[in-house]
Amino acid sequence: MKETMISFSMIALQLTVLFIGVSFLLNFLQSYIPYERIESKLKQSHPILASVIALLFAFITPFCSCSTIPVIINLLKNNVRFGVVMVFLFASPVLDPTILSIMTVIMGWKVTIIYILITSTLSLMIGLLLEKLGCERYVKQVMMSGYEQSNKAFSFKAAWMETWQLMKTVYPYLLIGAAIGAVIHGLVPAEFISNYFGGDAWWLIPLAAIFGIPLYIRLSSMIPLSHILIMNGMAIGPVMAMMISSAGASLPELVLLKSIFKKQLIVAFVLSVLSMSTISGFVFYFI
Protein backbone atom coordinates (compact mmCIF):
# COMPACT_ATOMS: atom_id res chain seq x y z
CA MET A 1 0.00 0.00 0.00
CA LYS A 2 2.82 2.40 0.86
CA GLU A 3 4.47 1.77 -2.52
CA THR A 4 1.14 2.42 -4.24
CA MET A 5 0.67 5.75 -2.45
CA ILE A 6 4.23 6.87 -3.21
CA SER A 7 3.81 5.90 -6.87
CA PHE A 8 0.50 7.79 -7.11
CA SER A 9 1.93 10.89 -5.40
CA MET A 10 4.93 11.07 -7.72
CA ILE A 11 2.88 10.56 -10.88
CA ALA A 12 0.16 13.01 -9.75
CA LEU A 13 2.69 15.71 -8.86
CA GLN A 14 4.48 15.39 -12.18
CA LEU A 15 1.21 15.46 -14.14
CA THR A 16 -0.13 18.46 -12.19
CA VAL A 17 2.91 20.63 -12.91
CA LEU A 18 2.90 19.67 -16.58
CA PHE A 19 -0.84 20.04 -17.02
CA ILE A 20 -1.11 23.49 -15.47
CA GLY A 21 2.01 24.85 -17.18
CA VAL A 22 1.28 23.59 -20.69
CA SER A 23 -2.48 24.33 -20.51
CA PHE A 24 -1.88 27.92 -19.39
CA LEU A 25 0.68 28.51 -22.15
CA LEU A 26 -1.65 27.10 -24.83
CA ASN A 27 -4.65 29.11 -23.64
CA PHE A 28 -2.48 32.22 -23.52
CA LEU A 29 -1.32 31.68 -27.11
CA GLN A 30 -4.81 30.92 -28.42
CA SER A 31 -5.74 34.59 -28.20
CA TYR A 32 -3.47 35.07 -31.21
CA ILE A 33 -5.05 32.30 -33.33
CA PRO A 34 -7.00 33.79 -36.30
CA TYR A 35 -9.87 31.27 -36.36
CA GLU A 36 -11.76 32.99 -39.18
CA ARG A 37 -8.66 33.05 -41.40
CA ILE A 38 -8.05 29.36 -40.71
CA GLU A 39 -11.63 28.54 -41.65
CA SER A 40 -11.26 30.57 -44.84
CA LYS A 41 -8.05 28.69 -45.72
CA LEU A 42 -9.81 25.38 -45.15
CA LYS A 43 -12.47 26.39 -47.69
CA GLN A 44 -10.23 27.87 -50.38
CA SER A 45 -7.08 25.73 -50.37
CA HIS A 46 -6.32 22.57 -52.35
CA PRO A 47 -7.71 19.47 -50.56
CA ILE A 48 -4.25 18.22 -49.54
CA LEU A 49 -3.12 21.62 -48.26
CA ALA A 50 -6.48 22.16 -46.55
CA SER A 51 -6.12 18.75 -44.87
CA VAL A 52 -2.67 19.68 -43.56
CA ILE A 53 -4.13 22.94 -42.23
CA ALA A 54 -6.90 20.89 -40.59
CA LEU A 55 -4.24 18.79 -38.85
CA LEU A 56 -2.53 21.91 -37.55
CA PHE A 57 -5.90 23.32 -36.49
CA ALA A 58 -6.59 20.06 -34.62
CA PHE A 59 -3.24 20.37 -32.85
CA ILE A 60 -3.74 23.95 -31.65
CA THR A 61 -7.31 23.37 -30.46
CA PRO A 62 -7.17 20.98 -27.47
CA PHE A 63 -10.64 19.43 -27.72
CA CYS A 64 -11.77 16.05 -26.46
CA SER A 65 -13.83 13.92 -28.87
CA CYS A 66 -17.16 15.30 -27.60
CA SER A 67 -16.28 19.00 -27.63
CA THR A 68 -15.07 18.64 -31.23
CA ILE A 69 -18.65 18.12 -32.47
CA PRO A 70 -19.80 21.79 -32.38
CA VAL A 71 -16.71 22.76 -34.39
CA ILE A 72 -17.50 20.00 -36.92
CA ILE A 73 -21.05 21.32 -37.32
CA ASN A 74 -19.76 24.85 -37.80
CA LEU A 75 -17.27 23.77 -40.47
CA LEU A 76 -19.94 21.80 -42.36
CA LYS A 77 -22.37 24.71 -42.11
CA ASN A 78 -19.73 27.00 -43.65
CA ASN A 79 -19.24 24.60 -46.58
CA VAL A 80 -15.75 23.41 -45.69
CA ARG A 81 -14.90 20.37 -47.79
CA PHE A 82 -16.23 17.14 -46.25
CA GLY A 83 -12.92 15.26 -46.40
CA VAL A 84 -11.11 18.13 -44.69
CA VAL A 85 -13.74 18.21 -41.93
CA MET A 86 -13.30 14.48 -41.39
CA VAL A 87 -9.51 14.91 -41.14
CA PHE A 88 -10.11 17.39 -38.32
CA LEU A 89 -12.65 15.07 -36.68
CA PHE A 90 -10.20 12.16 -36.57
CA ALA A 91 -7.16 14.23 -35.58
CA SER A 92 -8.56 16.62 -32.97
CA PRO A 93 -9.06 14.24 -30.00
CA VAL A 94 -5.80 12.33 -30.54
CA LEU A 95 -3.51 15.34 -31.14
CA ASP A 96 -4.27 17.22 -27.94
CA PRO A 97 -1.10 19.33 -27.34
CA THR A 98 -1.39 19.18 -23.56
CA ILE A 99 -1.61 15.40 -23.56
CA LEU A 100 1.19 15.12 -26.13
CA SER A 101 3.43 17.16 -23.83
CA ILE A 102 2.66 14.79 -20.97
CA MET A 103 3.24 11.82 -23.28
CA THR A 104 6.68 13.21 -24.18
CA VAL A 105 7.73 13.45 -20.53
CA ILE A 106 6.28 10.10 -19.46
CA MET A 107 6.84 7.92 -22.55
CA GLY A 108 9.67 9.71 -24.32
CA TRP A 109 9.96 12.01 -27.32
CA LYS A 110 10.58 9.15 -29.79
CA VAL A 111 7.26 7.47 -28.91
CA THR A 112 5.48 10.83 -29.12
CA ILE A 113 6.92 11.74 -32.53
CA ILE A 114 6.01 8.33 -33.95
CA TYR A 115 2.54 8.66 -32.44
CA ILE A 116 2.04 12.12 -34.00
CA LEU A 117 3.27 10.97 -37.43
CA ILE A 118 1.06 7.89 -37.44
CA THR A 119 -2.13 9.54 -36.23
CA SER A 120 -1.66 12.57 -38.49
CA THR A 121 -1.00 10.48 -41.60
CA LEU A 122 -3.90 8.11 -40.96
CA SER A 123 -6.29 10.96 -40.12
CA LEU A 124 -5.44 12.62 -43.43
CA MET A 125 -5.68 9.44 -45.49
CA ILE A 126 -8.91 8.16 -43.95
CA GLY A 127 -10.63 11.55 -44.04
CA LEU A 128 -9.95 12.02 -47.76
CA LEU A 129 -10.80 8.38 -48.48
CA LEU A 130 -14.26 8.76 -46.92
CA GLU A 131 -14.85 11.75 -49.19
CA LYS A 132 -13.66 9.73 -52.20
CA LEU A 133 -16.14 6.99 -51.28
CA GLY A 134 -18.98 9.51 -51.32
CA CYS A 135 -19.74 9.39 -47.60
CA GLU A 136 -20.73 13.06 -47.65
CA ARG A 137 -24.22 11.98 -48.70
CA TYR A 138 -24.68 10.49 -45.22
CA VAL A 139 -24.40 13.87 -43.46
CA LYS A 140 -27.71 15.12 -42.08
CA GLN A 141 -28.89 18.68 -42.64
CA VAL A 142 -28.35 20.07 -39.16
CA MET A 143 -28.91 23.66 -38.07
CA MET A 144 -26.41 24.66 -35.41
CA SER A 145 -27.27 26.87 -32.48
CA GLY A 146 -25.43 27.96 -29.36
CA TYR A 147 -21.97 27.92 -30.89
CA GLU A 148 -19.81 31.01 -31.05
CA GLN A 149 -16.34 31.48 -32.41
CA SER A 150 -13.75 32.18 -29.73
CA ASN A 151 -12.51 35.78 -29.85
CA LYS A 152 -11.02 36.16 -26.39
CA ALA A 153 -9.08 39.28 -25.59
CA PHE A 154 -5.44 38.88 -24.69
CA SER A 155 -4.97 38.63 -20.92
CA PHE A 156 -3.29 36.47 -18.35
CA LYS A 157 -6.57 36.34 -16.41
CA ALA A 158 -8.48 34.97 -19.39
CA ALA A 159 -5.78 32.34 -19.99
CA TRP A 160 -5.91 31.30 -16.34
CA MET A 161 -9.73 31.07 -16.38
CA GLU A 162 -9.57 28.83 -19.44
CA THR A 163 -6.92 26.71 -17.74
CA TRP A 164 -9.10 26.43 -14.64
CA GLN A 165 -12.10 25.35 -16.73
CA LEU A 166 -9.94 22.75 -18.47
CA MET A 167 -8.67 21.51 -15.12
CA LYS A 168 -12.22 20.99 -13.88
CA THR A 169 -13.15 18.89 -16.90
CA VAL A 170 -9.91 17.04 -17.78
CA TYR A 171 -7.64 17.08 -14.73
CA PRO A 172 -9.77 14.57 -12.73
CA TYR A 173 -9.21 12.04 -15.51
CA LEU A 174 -5.46 12.52 -15.22
CA LEU A 175 -5.69 11.71 -11.52
CA ILE A 176 -7.91 8.70 -12.22
CA GLY A 177 -5.37 7.39 -14.69
CA ALA A 178 -2.55 8.01 -12.21
CA ALA A 179 -4.49 6.24 -9.45
CA ILE A 180 -5.28 3.19 -11.59
CA GLY A 181 -1.68 3.08 -12.77
CA ALA A 182 -0.39 3.28 -9.20
CA VAL A 183 -2.68 0.44 -8.08
CA ILE A 184 -1.56 -1.72 -11.01
CA HIS A 185 2.07 -0.91 -10.29
CA GLY A 186 1.73 -1.70 -6.59
CA LEU A 187 -0.71 -4.61 -6.52
CA VAL A 188 -0.69 -6.42 -9.89
CA PRO A 189 2.40 -8.58 -10.41
CA ALA A 190 4.45 -7.49 -13.39
CA GLU A 191 4.79 -11.15 -14.39
CA PHE A 192 1.01 -11.42 -14.82
CA ILE A 193 0.87 -8.47 -17.23
CA SER A 194 3.95 -9.53 -19.21
CA ASN A 195 2.73 -13.14 -19.49
CA TYR A 196 -0.80 -12.38 -20.67
CA PHE A 197 -0.49 -8.99 -22.37
CA GLY A 198 3.14 -8.80 -23.49
CA GLY A 199 5.41 -10.70 -25.80
CA ASP A 200 4.52 -11.38 -29.42
CA ALA A 201 0.76 -11.77 -29.03
CA TRP A 202 -0.16 -9.76 -32.17
CA TRP A 203 -3.85 -10.60 -31.81
CA LEU A 204 -3.99 -8.38 -28.71
CA ILE A 205 -3.70 -5.29 -30.95
CA PRO A 206 -7.05 -5.54 -32.80
CA LEU A 207 -8.65 -6.83 -29.58
CA ALA A 208 -7.39 -3.80 -27.64
CA ALA A 209 -8.65 -1.48 -30.41
CA ILE A 210 -12.16 -2.98 -30.17
CA PHE A 211 -12.08 -2.95 -26.37
CA GLY A 212 -11.05 0.72 -26.27
CA ILE A 213 -14.26 2.17 -27.75
CA PRO A 214 -16.81 1.04 -25.12
CA LEU A 215 -14.17 1.44 -22.42
CA TYR A 216 -14.17 5.25 -22.85
CA ILE A 217 -10.91 5.94 -21.05
CA ARG A 218 -9.98 9.48 -21.99
CA LEU A 219 -6.54 10.04 -23.47
CA SER A 220 -5.66 12.10 -20.40
CA SER A 221 -6.25 9.01 -18.24
CA MET A 222 -4.62 6.58 -20.65
CA ILE A 223 -1.20 8.29 -20.72
CA PRO A 224 -0.20 7.59 -17.08
CA LEU A 225 -2.02 4.24 -17.13
CA SER A 226 -0.24 3.20 -20.34
CA HIS A 227 3.12 4.10 -18.85
CA ILE A 228 2.56 1.76 -15.91
CA LEU A 229 1.26 -1.05 -18.12
CA ILE A 230 4.31 -0.81 -20.38
CA MET A 231 6.65 -0.64 -17.37
CA ASN A 232 5.03 -3.82 -16.04
CA GLY A 233 5.56 -5.68 -19.30
CA MET A 234 2.53 -4.98 -21.52
CA ALA A 235 3.47 -4.65 -25.18
CA ILE A 236 3.30 -1.09 -26.53
CA GLY A 237 1.27 -2.12 -29.61
CA PRO A 238 -1.95 -3.05 -27.75
CA VAL A 239 -1.52 -0.07 -25.42
CA MET A 240 -1.40 2.37 -28.32
CA ALA A 241 -4.31 0.67 -30.09
CA MET A 242 -6.52 0.95 -27.01
CA MET A 243 -5.38 4.52 -26.35
CA ILE A 244 -6.28 5.76 -29.84
CA SER A 245 -9.62 3.94 -30.12
CA SER A 246 -10.81 5.09 -26.70
CA ALA A 247 -9.88 8.70 -27.49
CA GLY A 248 -11.04 8.72 -31.11
CA ALA A 249 -14.47 7.06 -30.92
CA SER A 250 -15.91 7.14 -27.42
CA LEU A 251 -19.54 6.16 -26.84
CA PRO A 252 -20.59 9.71 -25.80
CA GLU A 253 -19.08 11.03 -29.03
CA LEU A 254 -20.96 8.47 -31.13
CA VAL A 255 -24.23 9.54 -29.51
CA LEU A 256 -23.49 13.16 -30.45
CA LEU A 257 -22.41 12.22 -33.97
CA LYS A 258 -25.72 10.43 -34.49
CA SER A 259 -27.38 13.86 -34.52
CA ILE A 260 -25.39 14.95 -37.60
CA PHE A 261 -24.40 11.66 -39.30
CA LYS A 262 -26.62 8.94 -40.71
CA LYS A 263 -25.99 5.40 -39.50
CA GLN A 264 -23.93 4.50 -42.56
CA LEU A 265 -21.42 7.25 -41.76
CA ILE A 266 -21.42 6.33 -38.05
CA VAL A 267 -20.43 2.78 -39.01
CA ALA A 268 -17.78 4.09 -41.40
CA PHE A 269 -16.45 6.40 -38.68
CA VAL A 270 -16.16 3.58 -36.12
CA LEU A 271 -14.48 1.26 -38.63
CA SER A 272 -12.08 4.08 -39.54
CA VAL A 273 -11.09 4.66 -35.92
CA LEU A 274 -10.64 0.91 -35.41
CA SER A 275 -8.45 0.81 -38.51
CA MET A 276 -6.42 3.79 -37.33
CA SER A 277 -5.87 2.35 -33.86
CA THR A 278 -5.08 -1.15 -35.16
CA ILE A 279 -2.62 0.08 -37.80
CA SER A 280 -0.96 2.35 -35.24
CA GLY A 281 -0.68 -0.56 -32.83
CA PHE A 282 1.02 -2.73 -35.45
CA VAL A 283 3.45 0.08 -36.35
CA PHE A 284 4.58 0.22 -32.71
CA TYR A 285 4.57 -3.59 -32.64
CA PHE A 286 7.12 -3.80 -35.46
CA ILE A 287 9.45 -0.93 -34.50
GITALIN-V235159 format. One record per helix or strand. SS is the DSSP state (H for helix, E for strand). FROM is the first residue (numbers start at 1). LEN is the number of residues. If there is no record, write none. Layout:
BEGIN
SS	FROM	LEN
SS	FROM	LEN
END
This chain:
BEGIN
H	2	31
H	35	10
H	47	14
H	69	9
H	82	11
H	97	11
H	109	24
H	135	4
E	139	1
H	156	32
H	190	8
H	203	13
H	219	13
H	236	13
H	251	7
E	261	1
H	263	24
END
